[in-house]
Structure formats: C-alpha cells, structure tokens
Amino acid sequence: ITYSAALSACEKGEQWVHALQLFREMADSLVERDTITYNAAVSACEKGEQWVQALQLFREMADCRVERNTITYNAAVSA
C-alpha cells in the first residue's frame, strides 16, 4: 500500500522519473507489483509525456501476467 501511495503521489506531482525509480525498487526488493502499481507507473509516464516508457510498462504487464484494465489502456493510449 505504501508503494502504491508513493507512486500515485509521483503521478499527481508529475514526477515520472521518481515513479519509475520506486517501481523498479519494488522489483529489486521483491515486492509484488500488481495492476494498481503498474497503472500508477504507466499513468505517471503518461503525465510526463513519456510514451515509450508507458508502452514498455504496458508490454511488461503482459510478460509478467499482470492483468491490464481500462485504466491501463487509457493511460497507455493517452501517453
């Protein structure tokens, strides 16, 4: 929950670099990344106009078998 809140704060503050750092830190710390955390990271990239990063995360979700939802698709398309 703490990571999700931090990622959402980065998204709202348009701090996509920090959001991606936190997101990668989750993997390094073996913290499970789910649809909510991926969505927050993709949305942060969208807000930062980082479409390449957003699409990489979108593809990574499929590779990791994390379910994508309407929020995911909207953020990826908007990026």
C-alpha positions as CSV (number, residue, x, y, z in Angstrom):
1,I,0.0,0.0,0.0
2,T,2.9,2.4,0.8
3,Y,4.4,1.9,-2.7
4,S,1.0,2.4,-4.3
5,A,0.5,5.7,-2.4
6,A,4.0,6.9,-3.2
7,L,3.6,6.1,-6.9
8,S,0.2,7.9,-7.0
9,A,1.8,10.9,-5.4
10,C,4.6,10.9,-8.0
11,E,1.9,10.7,-10.7
12,K,0.0,13.6,-9.4
13,G,3.2,15.6,-8.9
14,E,4.2,14.8,-12.5
15,Q,7.4,13.1,-11.2
16,W,7.6,10.2,-13.6
17,V,11.3,9.7,-13.0
18,H,10.8,9.2,-9.3
19,A,7.8,7.0,-10.0
20,L,9.8,4.7,-12.2
21,Q,12.6,4.6,-9.7
22,L,10.2,3.5,-7.0
23,F,8.6,1.0,-9.3
24,R,12.0,-0.6,-10.1
25,E,12.8,-0.6,-6.4
26,M,9.8,-2.7,-5.8
27,A,11.1,-5.4,-8.1
28,D,14.6,-5.2,-6.5
29,S,13.0,-5.6,-3.1
30,L,10.9,-8.5,-4.3
31,V,7.7,-6.6,-3.6
32,E,4.9,-7.8,-5.8
33,R,3.8,-5.4,-8.5
34,D,0.1,-5.7,-9.4
35,T,-2.3,-3.9,-11.7
36,I,-2.6,-1.0,-9.3
37,T,1.1,-0.3,-9.1
38,Y,1.6,-0.8,-12.8
39,N,-1.3,1.6,-13.5
40,A,0.2,4.2,-11.3
41,A,3.6,3.9,-13.1
42,V,2.0,4.0,-16.5
43,S,-0.1,7.0,-15.6
44,A,3.0,8.8,-14.2
45,C,4.6,8.2,-17.6
46,E,1.5,9.5,-19.3
47,K,1.5,12.7,-17.3
48,G,5.2,13.1,-18.1
49,E,4.6,12.5,-21.8
50,Q,6.9,9.5,-21.7
51,W,5.0,7.3,-24.2
52,V,8.0,4.9,-24.8
53,Q,8.3,4.2,-21.1
54,A,4.5,3.8,-20.7
55,L,4.3,1.3,-23.6
56,Q,7.3,-0.6,-22.1
57,L,5.4,-1.0,-18.9
58,F,2.3,-1.9,-20.7
59,R,4.2,-4.8,-22.5
60,E,5.9,-5.8,-19.3
61,M,2.5,-6.3,-17.7
62,A,1.7,-9.0,-20.3
63,D,5.1,-10.6,-19.9
64,C,4.6,-10.7,-16.1
65,R,1.0,-11.9,-16.5
66,V,-0.4,-8.8,-14.7
67,E,-4.0,-8.1,-15.7
68,R,-4.5,-4.9,-17.7
69,N,-7.7,-3.0,-17.2
70,T,-9.4,0.1,-18.6
71,I,-7.2,2.4,-16.6
72,T,-4.1,0.7,-18.1
73,Y,-5.4,1.0,-21.6
74,N,-6.5,4.6,-21.2
75,A,-3.1,5.7,-19.7
76,A,-1.1,3.9,-22.4
77,V,-3.2,5.3,-25.3
78,S,-3.1,8.8,-23.8
79,A,0.7,8.7,-23.3
